[in-house]
Amino acid sequence: MSDSAERPFEERLEDKLMGVGAYLADFAETSDGVEIEYETVSPGDGVPHRQVGQVLQTLWDVRGEDADPVTVRATVTDDEGNRRGRWRAEAEWVAALGDDMTQTEFSQRVLDTIEEP
């Protein structure tokens, strides 16, 4: 039996996110996608921009290449639970990747959604 068949999605995501310095605090499936909250160990204030892409890629890898695109909404906190910011990636942006949108355009759209306290 494969790892994905043995362990719940949330556990697999949590394990993989640790590899990019993000620790899953909360995960919920919504009617149009997923909402995650994760703690970052990256120094500084605000949302670490590079980590946004790493978290998205990790989420996609765990969901599998056959999964339908979903909207991802994320809240980022520090190790004390203080909010560092929020960001999102819309499902239609994910669907357009590679066809109507370049990776650079996609990344810029996601980074433009960052809201920091």
Phi and psi restraints in degrees (range 20) as a CNS / XPLOR table:
assign (resid 1 and name C) (resid 2 and name N)
       (resid 2 and name CA) (resid 2 and name C) 1.0 -79.1 20.0 2
assign (resid 2 and name N) (resid 2 and name CA)
       (resid 2 and name C) (resid 3 and name N) 1.0 162.7 20.0 2
assign (resid 2 and name C) (resid 3 and name N)
       (resid 3 and name CA) (resid 3 and name C) 1.0 -56.5 20.0 2
assign (resid 3 and name N) (resid 3 and name CA)
       (resid 3 and name C) (resid 4 and name N) 1.0 -41.1 20.0 2
assign (resid 3 and name C) (resid 4 and name N)
       (resid 4 and name CA) (resid 4 and name C) 1.0 -68.5 20.0 2
assign (resid 4 and name N) (resid 4 and name CA)
       (resid 4 and name C) (resid 5 and name N) 1.0 -26.4 20.0 2
assign (resid 4 and name C) (resid 5 and name N)
       (resid 5 and name CA) (resid 5 and name C) 1.0 -82.3 20.0 2
assign (resid 5 and name N) (resid 5 and name CA)
       (resid 5 and name C) (resid 6 and name N) 1.0 -24.3 20.0 2
assign (resid 5 and name C) (resid 6 and name N)
       (resid 6 and name CA) (resid 6 and name C) 1.0 -88.7 20.0 2
assign (resid 6 and name N) (resid 6 and name CA)
       (resid 6 and name C) (resid 7 and name N) 1.0 -34.4 20.0 2
assign (resid 6 and name C) (resid 7 and name N)
       (resid 7 and name CA) (resid 7 and name C) 1.0 -117.0 20.0 2
assign (resid 7 and name N) (resid 7 and name CA)
       (resid 7 and name C) (resid 8 and name N) 1.0 143.9 20.0 2
assign (resid 7 and name C) (resid 8 and name N)
       (resid 8 and name CA) (resid 8 and name C) 1.0 -61.7 20.0 2
assign (resid 8 and name N) (resid 8 and name CA)
       (resid 8 and name C) (resid 9 and name N) 1.0 150.8 20.0 2
assign (resid 8 and name C) (resid 9 and name N)
       (resid 9 and name CA) (resid 9 and name C) 1.0 -52.1 20.0 2
assign (resid 9 and name N) (resid 9 and name CA)
       (resid 9 and name C) (resid 10 and name N) 1.0 -47.5 20.0 2
assign (resid 9 and name C) (resid 10 and name N)
       (resid 10 and name CA) (resid 10 and name C) 1.0 -59.0 20.0 2
assign (resid 10 and name N) (resid 10 and name CA)
       (resid 10 and name C) (resid 11 and name N) 1.0 -40.1 20.0 2
assign (resid 10 and name C) (resid 11 and name N)
       (resid 11 and name CA) (resid 11 and name C) 1.0 -65.6 20.0 2
assign (resid 11 and name N) (resid 11 and name CA)
       (resid 11 and name C) (resid 12 and name N) 1.0 -42.4 20.0 2
assign (resid 11 and name C) (resid 12 and name N)
       (resid 12 and name CA) (resid 12 and name C) 1.0 -65.5 20.0 2
assign (resid 12 and name N) (resid 12 and name CA)
       (resid 12 and name C) (resid 13 and name N) 1.0 -40.5 20.0 2
assign (resid 12 and name C) (resid 13 and name N)
       (resid 13 and name CA) (resid 13 and name C) 1.0 -63.2 20.0 2
assign (resid 13 and name N) (resid 13 and name CA)
       (resid 13 and name C) (resid 14 and name N) 1.0 -45.7 20.0 2
assign (resid 13 and name C) (resid 14 and name N)
       (resid 14 and name CA) (resid 14 and name C) 1.0 -57.0 20.0 2
assign (resid 14 and name N) (resid 14 and name CA)
       (resid 14 and name C) (resid 15 and name N) 1.0 -45.9 20.0 2
assign (resid 14 and name C) (resid 15 and name N)
       (resid 15 and name CA) (resid 15 and name C) 1.0 -61.4 20.0 2
assign (resid 15 and name N) (resid 15 and name CA)
       (resid 15 and name C) (resid 16 and name N) 1.0 -44.5 20.0 2
assign (resid 15 and name C) (resid 16 and name N)
       (resid 16 and name CA) (resid 16 and name C) 1.0 -69.9 20.0 2
assign (resid 16 and name N) (resid 16 and name CA)
       (resid 16 and name C) (resid 17 and name N) 1.0 -37.0 20.0 2
assign (resid 16 and name C) (resid 17 and name N)
       (resid 17 and name CA) (resid 17 and name C) 1.0 -64.3 20.0 2
assign (resid 17 and name N) (resid 17 and name CA)
       (resid 17 and name C) (resid 18 and name N) 1.0 -31.8 20.0 2
assign (resid 17 and name C) (resid 18 and name N)
       (resid 18 and name CA) (resid 18 and name C) 1.0 -56.6 20.0 2
assign (resid 18 and name N) (resid 18 and name CA)
       (resid 18 and name C) (resid 19 and name N) 1.0 -31.8 20.0 2
assign (resid 18 and name C) (resid 19 and name N)
       (resid 19 and name CA) (resid 19 and name C) 1.0 -66.7 20.0 2
assign (resid 19 and name N) (resid 19 and name CA)
       (resid 19 and name C) (resid 20 and name N) 1.0 -17.0 20.0 2
assign (resid 19 and name C) (resid 20 and name N)
       (resid 20 and name CA) (resid 20 and name C) 1.0 -112.2 20.0 2
assign (resid 20 and name N) (resid 20 and name CA)
       (resid 20 and name C) (resid 21 and name N) 1.0 15.6 20.0 2
assign (resid 20 and name C) (resid 21 and name N)
       (resid 21 and name CA) (resid 21 and name C) 1.0 75.8 20.0 2
assign (resid 21 and name N) (resid 21 and name CA)
       (resid 21 and name C) (resid 22 and name N) 1.0 26.6 20.0 2
assign (resid 21 and name C) (resid 22 and name N)
       (resid 22 and name CA) (resid 22 and name C) 1.0 -123.5 20.0 2
assign (resid 22 and name N) (resid 22 and name CA)
       (resid 22 and name C) (resid 23 and name N) 1.0 133.3 20.0 2
assign (resid 22 and name C) (resid 23 and name N)
       (resid 23 and name CA) (resid 23 and name C) 1.0 -116.9 20.0 2
assign (resid 23 and name N) (resid 23 and name CA)
       (resid 23 and name C) (resid 24 and name N) 1.0 115.1 20.0 2
assign (resid 23 and name C) (resid 24 and name N)
       (resid 24 and name CA) (resid 24 and name C) 1.0 -64.2 20.0 2
assign (resid 24 and name N) (resid 24 and name CA)
       (resid 24 and name C) (resid 25 and name N) 1.0 122.5 20.0 2
assign (resid 24 and name C) (resid 25 and name N)
       (resid 25 and name CA) (resid 25 and name C) 1.0 -104.0 20.0 2
assign (resid 25 and name N) (resid 25 and name CA)
       (resid 25 and name C) (resid 26 and name N) 1.0 -31.7 20.0 2
assign (resid 25 and name C) (resid 26 and name N)
       (resid 26 and name CA) (resid 26 and name C) 1.0 -156.1 20.0 2
assign (resid 26 and name N) (resid 26 and name CA)
       (resid 26 and name C) (resid 27 and name N) 1.0 147.4 20.0 2
assign (resid 26 and name C) (resid 27 and name N)
       (resid 27 and name CA) (resid 27 and name C) 1.0 -145.7 20.0 2
assign (resid 27 and name N) (resid 27 and name CA)
       (resid 27 and name C) (resid 28 and name N) 1.0 132.9 20.0 2
assign (resid 27 and name C) (resid 28 and name N)
       (resid 28 and name CA) (resid 28 and name C) 1.0 -145.3 20.0 2
assign (resid 28 and name N) (resid 28 and name CA)
       (resid 28 and name C) (resid 29 and name N) 1.0 137.8 20.0 2
assign (resid 28 and name C) (resid 29 and name N)
       (resid 29 and name CA) (resid 29 and name C) 1.0 -89.5 20.0 2
assign (resid 29 and name N) (resid 29 and name CA)
       (resid 29 and name C) (resid 30 and name N) 1.0 136.0 20.0 2
assign (resid 29 and name C) (resid 30 and name N)
       (resid 30 and name CA) (resid 30 and name C) 1.0 -116.9 20.0 2
assign (resid 30 and name N) (resid 30 and name CA)
       (resid 30 and name C) (resid 31 and name N) 1.0 -179.8 20.0 2
assign (resid 30 and name C) (resid 31 and name N)
       (resid 31 and name CA) (resid 31 and name C) 1.0 -64.9 20.0 2
assign (resid 31 and name N) (resid 31 and name CA)
       (resid 31 and name C) (resid 32 and name N) 1.0 -26.1 20.0 2
assign (resid 31 and name C) (resid 32 and name N)
       (resid 32 and name CA) (resid 32 and name C) 1.0 -118.1 20.0 2
assign (resid 32 and name N) (resid 32 and name CA)
       (resid 32 and name C) (resid 33 and name N) 1.0 6.0 20.0 2
assign (resid 32 and name C) (resid 33 and name N)
       (resid 33 and name CA) (resid 33 and name C) 1.0 166.2 20.0 2
assign (resid 33 and name N) (resid 33 and name CA)
       (resid 33 and name C) (resid 34 and name N) 1.0 -138.6 20.0 2
assign (resid 33 and name C) (resid 34 and name N)
       (resid 34 and name CA) (resid 34 and name C) 1.0 -133.3 20.0 2
assign (resid 34 and name N) (resid 34 and name CA)
       (resid 34 and name C) (resid 35 and name N) 1.0 151.3 20.0 2
assign (resid 34 and name C) (resid 35 and name N)
       (resid 35 and name CA) (resid 35 and name C) 1.0 -122.0 20.0 2
assign (resid 35 and name N) (resid 35 and name CA)
       (resid 35 and name C) (resid 36 and name N) 1.0 130.8 20.0 2
assign (resid 35 and name C) (resid 36 and name N)
       (resid 36 and name CA) (resid 36 and name C) 1.0 -128.8 20.0 2
assign (resid 36 and name N) (resid 36 and name CA)
       (resid 36 and name C) (resid 37 and name N) 1.0 151.6 20.0 2
assign (resid 36 and name C) (resid 37 and name N)
       (resid 37 and name CA) (resid 37 and name C) 1.0 -125.9 20.0 2
assign (resid 37 and name N) (resid 37 and name CA)
       (resid 37 and name C) (resid 38 and name N) 1.0 130.9 20.0 2
assign (resid 37 and name C) (resid 38 and name N)
       (resid 38 and name CA) (resid 38 and name C) 1.0 -138.6 20.0 2
assign (resid 38 and name N) (resid 38 and name CA)
       (resid 38 and name C) (resid 39 and name N) 1.0 151.5 20.0 2
assign (resid 38 and name C) (resid 39 and name N)
       (resid 39 and name CA) (resid 39 and name C) 1.0 -95.7 20.0 2
assign (resid 39 and name N) (resid 39 and name CA)
       (resid 39 and name C) (resid 40 and name N) 1.0 133.3 20.0 2
assign (resid 39 and name C) (resid 40 and name N)
       (resid 40 and name CA) (resid 40 and name C) 1.0 -105.1 20.0 2
assign (resid 40 and name N) (resid 40 and name CA)
       (resid 40 and name C) (resid 41 and name N) 1.0 144.3 20.0 2
assign (resid 40 and name C) (resid 41 and name N)
       (resid 41 and name CA) (resid 41 and name C) 1.0 -101.4 20.0 2
assign (resid 41 and name N) (resid 41 and name CA)
       (resid 41 and name C) (resid 42 and name N) 1.0 4.1 20.0 2
assign (resid 41 and name C) (resid 42 and name N)
       (resid 42 and name CA) (resid 42 and name C) 1.0 -66.3 20.0 2
assign (resid 42 and name N) (resid 42 and name CA)
       (resid 42 and name C) (resid 43 and name N) 1.0 135.9 20.0 2
assign (resid 42 and name C) (resid 43 and name N)
       (resid 43 and name CA) (resid 43 and name C) 1.0 -70.0 20.0 2
assign (resid 43 and name N) (resid 43 and name CA)
       (resid 43 and name C) (resid 44 and name N) 1.0 162.7 20.0 2
assign (resid 43 and name C) (resid 44 and name N)
       (resid 44 and name CA) (resid 44 and name C) 1.0 100.8 20.0 2
assign (resid 44 and name N) (resid 44 and name CA)
       (resid 44 and name C) (resid 45 and name N) 1.0 -172.7 20.0 2
assign (resid 44 and name C) (resid 45 and name N)
       (resid 45 and name CA) (resid 45 and name C) 1.0 -107.9 20.0 2
assign (resid 45 and name N) (resid 45 and name CA)
       (resid 45 and name C) (resid 46 and name N) 1.0 164.6 20.0 2
assign (resid 45 and name C) (resid 46 and name N)
       (resid 46 and name CA) (resid 46 and name C) 1.0 74.9 20.0 2
assign (resid 46 and name N) (resid 46 and name CA)
       (resid 46 and name C) (resid 47 and name N) 1.0 -170.4 20.0 2
assign (resid 46 and name C) (resid 47 and name N)
       (resid 47 and name CA) (resid 47 and name C) 1.0 -89.2 20.0 2
assign (resid 47 and name N) (resid 47 and name CA)
       (resid 47 and name C) (resid 48 and name N) 1.0 122.7 20.0 2
assign (resid 47 and name C) (resid 48 and name N)
       (resid 48 and name CA) (resid 48 and name C) 1.0 -66.7 20.0 2
assign (resid 48 and name N) (resid 48 and name CA)
       (resid 48 and name C) (resid 49 and name N) 1.0 112.2 20.0 2
assign (resid 48 and name C) (resid 49 and name N)
       (resid 49 and name CA) (resid 49 and name C) 1.0 -59.2 20.0 2
assign (resid 49 and name N) (resid 49 and name CA)
       (resid 49 and name C) (resid 50 and name N) 1.0 -44.4 20.0 2
assign (resid 49 and name C) (resid 50 and name N)
       (resid 50 and name CA) (resid 50 and name C) 1.0 -62.7 20.0 2
assign (resid 50 and name N) (resid 50 and name CA)
       (resid 50 and name C) (resid 51 and name N) 1.0 -36.0 20.0 2
assign (resid 50 and name C) (resid 51 and name N)
       (resid 51 and name CA) (resid 51 and name C) 1.0 -68.1 20.0 2
assign (resid 51 and name N) (resid 51 and name CA)
       (resid 51 and name C) (resid 52 and name N) 1.0 -27.3 20.0 2
assign (resid 51 and name C) (resid 52 and name N)
       (resid 52 and name CA) (resid 52 and name C) 1.0 -56.2 20.0 2
assign (resid 52 and name N) (resid 52 and name CA)
       (resid 52 and name C) (resid 53 and name N) 1.0 -50.0 20.0 2
assign (resid 52 and name C) (resid 53 and name N)
       (resid 53 and name CA) (resid 53 and name C) 1.0 -63.2 20.0 2
assign (resid 53 and name N) (resid 53 and name CA)
       (resid 53 and name C) (resid 54 and name N) 1.0 -38.6 20.0 2
assign (resid 53 and name C) (resid 54 and name N)
       (resid 54 and name CA) (resid 54 and name C) 1.0 -65.2 20.0 2
assign (resid 54 and name N) (resid 54 and name CA)
       (resid 54 and name C) (resid 55 and name N) 1.0 -40.8 20.0 2
assign (resid 54 and name C) (resid 55 and name N)
       (resid 55 and name CA) (resid 55 and name C) 1.0 -66.0 20.0 2
assign (resid 55 and name N) (resid 55 and name CA)
       (resid 55 and name C) (resid 56 and name N) 1.0 -44.5 20.0 2
assign (resid 55 and name C) (resid 56 and name N)
       (resid 56 and name CA) (resid 56 and name C) 1.0 -60.9 20.0 2
assign (resid 56 and name N) (resid 56 and name CA)
       (resid 56 and name C) (resid 57 and name N) 1.0 -47.3 20.0 2
assign (resid 56 and name C) (resid 57 and name N)
       (resid 57 and name CA) (resid 57 and name C) 1.0 -61.1 20.0 2
assign (resid 57 and name N) (resid 57 and name CA)
       (resid 57 and name C) (resid 58 and name N) 1.0 -40.0 20.0 2
assign (resid 57 and name C) (resid 58 and name N)
       (resid 58 and name CA) (resid 58 and name C) 1.0 -63.5 20.0 2
assign (resid 58 and name N) (resid 58 and name CA)
       (resid 58 and name C) (resid 59 and name N) 1.0 -45.2 20.0 2
assign (resid 58 and name C) (resid 59 and name N)
       (resid 59 and name CA) (resid 59 and name C) 1.0 -59.0 20.0 2
assign (resid 59 and name N) (resid 59 and name CA)
       (resid 59 and name C) (resid 60 and name N) 1.0 -46.5 20.0 2
assign (resid 59 and name C) (resid 60 and name N)
       (resid 60 and name CA) (resid 60 and name C) 1.0 -63.2 20.0 2
assign (resid 60 and name N) (resid 60 and name CA)
       (resid 60 and name C) (resid 61 and name N) 1.0 -40.9 20.0 2
assign (resid 60 and name C) (resid 61 and name N)
       (resid 61 and name CA) (resid 61 and name C) 1.0 -62.0 20.0 2
assign (resid 61 and name N) (resid 61 and name CA)
       (resid 61 and name C) (resid 62 and name N) 1.0 -42.7 20.0 2
assign (resid 61 and name C) (resid 62 and name N)
       (resid 62 and name CA) (resid 62 and name C) 1.0 -70.8 20.0 2
assign (resid 62 and name N) (resid 62 and name CA)
       (resid 62 and name C) (resid 63 and name N) 1.0 -37.2 20.0 2
assign (resid 62 and name C) (resid 63 and name N)
       (resid 63 and name CA) (resid 63 and name C) 1.0 -66.7 20.0 2
assign (resid 63 and name N) (resid 63 and name CA)
       (resid 63 and name C) (resid 64 and name N) 1.0 -32.3 20.0 2
assign (resid 63 and name C) (resid 64 and name N)
       (resid 64 and name CA) (resid 64 and name C) 1.0 100.3 20.0 2
assign (resid 64 and name N) (resid 64 and name CA)
       (resid 64 and name C) (resid 65 and name N) 1.0 150.7 20.0 2
assign (resid 64 and name C) (resid 65 and name N)
       (resid 65 and name CA) (resid 65 and name C) 1.0 -68.9 20.0 2
assign (resid 65 and name N) (resid 65 and name CA)
       (resid 65 and name C) (resid 66 and name N) 1.0 -17.6 20.0 2
assign (resid 65 and name C) (resid 66 and name N)
       (resid 66 and name CA) (resid 66 and name C) 1.0 -89.9 20.0 2
assign (resid 66 and name N) (resid 66 and name CA)
       (resid 66 and name C) (resid 67 and name N) 1.0 -3.5 20.0 2
assign (resid 66 and name C) (resid 67 and name N)
       (resid 67 and name CA) (resid 67 and name C) 1.0 -71.5 20.0 2
assign (resid 67 and name N) (resid 67 and name CA)
       (resid 67 and name C) (resid 68 and name N) 1.0 144.3 20.0 2
assign (resid 67 and name C) (resid 68 and name N)
       (resid 68 and name CA) (resid 68 and name C) 1.0 -68.5 20.0 2
assign (resid 68 and name N) (resid 68 and name CA)
       (resid 68 and name C) (resid 69 and name N) 1.0 147.1 20.0 2
assign (resid 68 and name C) (resid 69 and name N)
       (resid 69 and name CA) (resid 69 and name C) 1.0 -62.6 20.0 2
assign (resid 69 and name N) (resid 69 and name CA)
       (resid 69 and name C) (resid 70 and name N) 1.0 139.8 20.0 2
assign (resid 69 and name C) (resid 70 and name N)
       (resid 70 and name CA) (resid 70 and name C) 1.0 -133.1 20.0 2
assign (resid 70 and name N) (resid 70 and name CA)
       (resid 70 and name C) (resid 71 and name N) 1.0 156.7 20.0 2
assign (resid 70 and name C) (resid 71 and name N)
       (resid 71 and name CA) (resid 71 and name C) 1.0 -76.2 20.0 2
assign (resid 71 and name N) (resid 71 and name CA)
       (resid 71 and name C) (resid 72 and name N) 1.0 135.8 20.0 2
assign (resid 71 and name C) (resid 72 and name N)
       (resid 72 and name CA) (resid 72 and name C) 1.0 -115.8 20.0 2
assign (resid 72 and name N) (resid 72 and name CA)
       (resid 72 and name C) (resid 73 and name N) 1.0 126.6 20.0 2
assign (resid 72 and name C) (resid 73 and name N)
       (resid 73 and name CA) (resid 73 and name C) 1.0 -117.8 20.0 2
assign (resid 73 and name N) (resid 73 and name CA)
       (resid 73 and name C) (resid 74 and name N) 1.0 128.8 20.0 2
assign (resid 73 and name C) (resid 74 and name N)
       (resid 74 and name CA) (resid 74 and name C) 1.0 -128.2 20.0 2
assign (resid 74 and name N) (resid 74 and name CA)
       (resid 74 and name C) (resid 75 and name N) 1.0 142.6 20.0 2
assign (resid 74 and name C) (resid 75 and name N)
       (resid 75 and name CA) (resid 75 and name C) 1.0 -116.7 20.0 2
assign (resid 75 and name N) (resid 75 and name CA)
       (resid 75 and name C) (resid 76 and name N) 1.0 132.7 20.0 2
assign (resid 75 and name C) (resid 76 and name N)
       (resid 76 and name CA) (resid 76 and name C) 1.0 -113.1 20.0 2
assign (resid 76 and name N) (resid 76 and name CA)
       (resid 76 and name C) (resid 77 and name N) 1.0 131.0 20.0 2
assign (resid 76 and name C) (resid 77 and name N)
       (resid 77 and name CA) (resid 77 and name C) 1.0 -124.1 20.0 2
assign (resid 77 and name N) (resid 77 and name CA)
       (resid 77 and name C) (resid 78 and name N) 1.0 166.9 20.0 2
assign (resid 77 and name C) (resid 78 and name N)
       (resid 78 and name CA) (resid 78 and name C) 1.0 -93.5 20.0 2
assign (resid 78 and name N) (resid 78 and name CA)
       (resid 78 and name C) (resid 79 and name N) 1.0 -176.7 20.0 2
assign (resid 78 and name C) (resid 79 and name N)
       (resid 79 and name CA) (resid 79 and name C) 1.0 -69.9 20.0 2
assign (resid 79 and name N) (resid 79 and name CA)
       (resid 79 and name C) (resid 80 and name N) 1.0 -7.0 20.0 2
assign (resid 79 and name C) (resid 80 and name N)
       (resid 80 and name CA) (resid 80 and name C) 1.0 -104.5 20.0 2
assign (resid 80 and name N) (resid 80 and name CA)
       (resid 80 and name C) (resid 81 and name N) 1.0 5.4 20.0 2
assign (resid 80 and name C) (resid 81 and name N)
       (resid 81 and name CA) (resid 81 and name C) 1.0 86.3 20.0 2
assign (resid 81 and name N) (resid 81 and name CA)
       (resid 81 and name C) (resid 82 and name N) 1.0 5.5 20.0 2
assign (resid 81 and name C) (resid 82 and name N)
       (resid 82 and name CA) (resid 82 and name C) 1.0 -76.8 20.0 2
assign (resid 82 and name N) (resid 82 and name CA)
       (resid 82 and name C) (resid 83 and name N) 1.0 134.9 20.0 2
assign (resid 82 and name C) (resid 83 and name N)
       (resid 83 and name CA) (resid 83 and name C) 1.0 -69.5 20.0 2
assign (resid 83 and name N) (resid 83 and name CA)
       (resid 83 and name C) (resid 84 and name N) 1.0 126.4 20.0 2
assign (resid 83 and name C) (resid 84 and name N)
       (resid 84 and name CA) (resid 84 and name C) 1.0 -99.3 20.0 2
assign (resid 84 and name N) (resid 84 and name CA)
       (resid 84 and name C) (resid 85 and name N) 1.0 -19.3 20.0 2
assign (resid 84 and name C) (resid 85 and name N)
       (resid 85 and name CA) (resid 85 and name C) 1.0 156.5 20.0 2
assign (resid 85 and name N) (resid 85 and name CA)
       (resid 85 and name C) (resid 86 and name N) 1.0 -179.4 20.0 2
assign (resid 85 and name C) (resid 86 and name N)
       (resid 86 and name CA) (resid 86 and name C) 1.0 -136.7 20.0 2
assign (resid 86 and name N) (resid 86 and name CA)
       (resid 86 and name C) (resid 87 and name N) 1.0 155.1 20.0 2
assign (resid 86 and name C) (resid 87 and name N)
       (resid 87 and name CA) (resid 87 and name C) 1.0 -153.0 20.0 2
assign (resid 87 and name N) (resid 87 and name CA)
       (resid 87 and name C) (resid 88 and name N) 1.0 167.0 20.0 2
assign (resid 87 and name C) (resid 88 and name N)
       (resid 88 and name CA) (resid 88 and name C) 1.0 -148.1 20.0 2
assign (resid 88 and name N) (resid 88 and name CA)
       (resid 88 and name C) (resid 89 and name N) 1.0 158.9 20.0 2
assign (resid 88 and name C) (resid 89 and name N)
       (resid 89 and name CA) (resid 89 and name C) 1.0 -132.6 20.0 2
assign (resid 89 and name N) (resid 89 and name CA)
       (resid 89 and name C) (resid 90 and name N) 1.0 118.4 20.0 2
assign (resid 89 and name C) (resid 90 and name N)
       (resid 90 and name CA) (resid 90 and name C) 1.0 -77.0 20.0 2
assign (resid 90 and name N) (resid 90 and name CA)
       (resid 90 and name C) (resid 91 and name N) 1.0 144.8 20.0 2
assign (resid 90 and name C) (resid 91 and name N)
       (resid 91 and name CA) (resid 91 and name C) 1.0 -57.3 20.0 2
assign (resid 91 and name N) (resid 91 and name CA)
       (resid 91 and name C) (resid 92 and name N) 1.0 -39.5 20.0 2
assign (resid 91 and name C) (resid 92 and name N)
       (resid 92 and name CA) (resid 92 and name C) 1.0 -67.5 20.0 2
assign (resid 92 and name N) (resid 92 and name CA)
       (resid 92 and name C) (resid 93 and name N) 1.0 -28.3 20.0 2
assign (resid 92 and name C) (resid 93 and name N)
       (resid 93 and name CA) (resid 93 and name C) 1.0 -68.3 20.0 2
assign (resid 93 and name N) (resid 93 and name CA)
       (resid 93 and name C) (resid 94 and name N) 1.0 -42.6 20.0 2
assign (resid 93 and name C) (resid 94 and name N)
       (resid 94 and name CA) (resid 94 and name C) 1.0 -62.3 20.0 2
assign (resid 94 and name N) (resid 94 and name CA)
       (resid 94 and name C) (resid 95 and name N) 1.0 -43.5 20.0 2
assign (resid 94 and name C) (resid 95 and name N)
       (resid 95 and name CA) (resid 95 and name C) 1.0 -63.1 20.0 2
assign (resid 95 and name N) (resid 95 and name CA)
       (resid 95 and name C) (resid 96 and name N) 1.0 -32.9 20.0 2
assign (resid 95 and name C) (resid 96 and name N)
       (resid 96 and name CA) (resid 96 and name C) 1.0 -81.6 20.0 2
assign (resid 96 and name N) (resid 96 and name CA)
       (resid 96 and name C) (resid 97 and name N) 1.0 -13.2 20.0 2
assign (resid 96 and name C) (resid 97 and name N)
       (resid 97 and name CA) (resid 97 and name C) 1.0 -56.9 20.0 2
assign (resid 97 and name N) (resid 97 and name CA)
       (resid 97 and name C) (resid 98 and name N) 1.0 130.7 20.0 2
assign (resid 97 and name C) (resid 98 and name N)
       (resid 98 and name CA) (resid 98 and name C) 1.0 86.3 20.0 2
assign (resid 98 and name N) (resid 98 and name CA)
       (resid 98 and name C) (resid 99 and name N) 1.0 -24.5 20.0 2
assign (resid 98 and name C) (resid 99 and name N)
       (resid 99 and name CA) (resid 99 and name C) 1.0 -100.9 20.0 2
assign (resid 99 and name N) (resid 99 and name CA)
       (resid 99 and name C) (resid 100 and name N) 1.0 -68.3 20.0 2
assign (resid 99 and name C) (resid 100 and name N)
       (resid 100 and name CA) (resid 100 and name C) 1.0 -103.9 20.0 2
assign (resid 100 and name N) (resid 100 and name CA)
       (resid 100 and name C) (resid 101 and name N) 1.0 -5.4 20.0 2
assign (resid 100 and name C) (resid 101 and name N)
       (resid 101 and name CA) (resid 101 and name C) 1.0 -140.2 20.0 2
assign (resid 101 and name N) (resid 101 and name CA)
       (resid 101 and name C) (resid 102 and name N) 1.0 135.5 20.0 2
assign (resid 101 and name C) (resid 102 and name N)
       (resid 102 and name CA) (resid 102 and name C) 1.0 -80.7 20.0 2
assign (resid 102 and name N) (resid 102 and name CA)
       (resid 102 and name C) (resid 103 and name N) 1.0 163.9 20.0 2
assign (resid 102 and name C) (resid 103 and name N)
       (resid 103 and name CA) (resid 103 and name C) 1.0 -59.2 20.0 2
assign (resid 103 and name N) (resid 103 and name CA)
       (resid 103 and name C) (resid 104 and name N) 1.0 -38.7 20.0 2
assign (resid 103 and name C) (resid 104 and name N)
       (resid 104 and name CA) (resid 104 and name C) 1.0 -64.8 20.0 2
assign (resid 104 and name N) (resid 104 and name CA)
       (resid 104 and name C) (resid 105 and name N) 1.0 -45.7 20.0 2
assign (resid 104 and name C) (resid 105 and name N)
       (resid 105 and name CA) (resid 105 and name C) 1.0 -61.9 20.0 2
assign (resid 105 and name N) (resid 105 and name CA)
       (resid 105 and name C) (resid 106 and name N) 1.0 -42.0 20.0 2
assign (resid 105 and name C) (resid 106 and name N)
       (resid 106 and name CA) (resid 106 and name C) 1.0 -61.7 20.0 2
assign (resid 106 and name N) (resid 106 and name CA)
       (resid 106 and name C) (resid 107 and name N) 1.0 -49.3 20.0 2
assign (resid 106 and name C) (resid 107 and name N)
       (resid 107 and name CA) (resid 107 and name C) 1.0 -58.5 20.0 2
assign (resid 107 and name N) (resid 107 and name CA)
       (resid 107 and name C) (resid 108 and name N) 1.0 -41.9 20.0 2
assign (resid 107 and name C) (resid 108 and name N)
       (resid 108 and name CA) (resid 108 and name C) 1.0 -65.2 20.0 2
assign (resid 108 and name N) (resid 108 and name CA)
       (resid 108 and name C) (resid 109 and name N) 1.0 -40.0 20.0 2
assign (resid 108 and name C) (resid 109 and name N)
       (resid 109 and name CA) (resid 109 and name C) 1.0 -60.8 20.0 2
assign (resid 109 and name N) (resid 109 and name CA)
       (resid 109 and name C) (resid 110 and name N) 1.0 -44.9 20.0 2
assign (resid 109 and name C) (resid 110 and name N)
       (resid 110 and name CA) (resid 110 and name C) 1.0 -64.6 20.0 2
assign (resid 110 and name N) (resid 110 and name CA)
       (resid 110 and name C) (resid 111 and name N) 1.0 -46.7 20.0 2
assign (resid 110 and name C) (resid 111 and name N)
       (resid 111 and name CA) (resid 111 and name C) 1.0 -61.7 20.0 2
assign (resid 111 and name N) (resid 111 and name CA)
       (resid 111 and name C) (resid 112 and name N) 1.0 -32.1 20.0 2
assign (resid 111 and name C) (resid 112 and name N)
       (resid 112 and name CA) (resid 112 and name C) 1.0 -67.3 20.0 2
assign (resid 112 and name N) (resid 112 and name CA)
       (resid 112 and name C) (resid 113 and name N) 1.0 -16.4 20.0 2
assign (resid 112 and name C) (resid 113 and name N)
       (resid 113 and name CA) (resid 113 and name C) 1.0 -87.1 20.0 2
assign (resid 113 and name N) (resid 113 and name CA)
       (resid 113 and name C) (resid 114 and name N) 1.0 -8.2 20.0 2
assign (resid 113 and name C) (resid 114 and name N)
       (resid 114 and name CA) (resid 114 and name C) 1.0 -60.8 20.0 2
assign (resid 114 and name N) (resid 114 and name CA)
       (resid 114 and name C) (resid 115 and name N) 1.0 128.6 20.0 2
assign (resid 114 and name C) (resid 115 and name N)
       (resid 115 and name CA) (resid 115 and name C) 1.0 -119.7 20.0 2
assign (resid 115 and name N) (resid 115 and name CA)
       (resid 115 and name C) (resid 116 and name N) 1.0 122.8 20.0 2
assign (resid 115 and name C) (resid 116 and name N)
       (resid 116 and name CA) (resid 116 and name C) 1.0 -117.4 20.0 2
assign (resid 116 and name N) (resid 116 and name CA)
       (resid 116 and name C) (resid 117 and name N) 1.0 145.8 20.0 2
